[in-house]
């Protein structure tokens, strides 16, 4: 559980001044924060970090009226991964967070974590909880077709697993490792673990607030 006494800032869709949305507990709209972070150790599976925060929207503020069939309902996409607020017309959308949108979390102006929007829950009449996962979490439900490899580079196989799901870096030495063997048709997270394990590589978190 994060310390609510700290100055917490969440930047959505961009970092700092480039953010599409910014929420801070210096404002009453940010109600609560919770998080689970795992160590950078590769065991039987790749761990998934999560953090979530709740936002309260004042129904008396016309700039924060909920967009929907009536003032009490939020607009959600079919997979409940996006929501929106309007000012005075359905065409004037103020807030939209698609699945996979990057979110940066700062404590006292220091970078703390980066995640990706994964779930929206309505937890009160005007309160919404946005849950974010680490990049590995986004791979949990994605399929990788696998294949037979006879000398393909680690970097190329890695790119086929992650694609453009999230940004990452890989050292030149590891990227050049040759891959031999078979990856099954499976979830991308599972095949990422197999690939990293086979190369003797280690997955670590970037401590910098990368874009």
ABEGO torsion letter per residue (X at the ends): XBBAABBBBBBBGEBEAABABBBBAABAABABBBBBBBBBBBBABBBBBBBBBBBBBBAABAAABBBEABAABBBBBAAGABBBBBAABAABBABBBBBGBBBBBBBGGBBABBBBBABBBBABAABBBBBBBBAAAAAAABBBAEEBBBGBBAAAAAAAAAEAABBBBBBAAAAABBBBEBBBBBBAAAAAAAAAAAAGBBBBBBABBBX
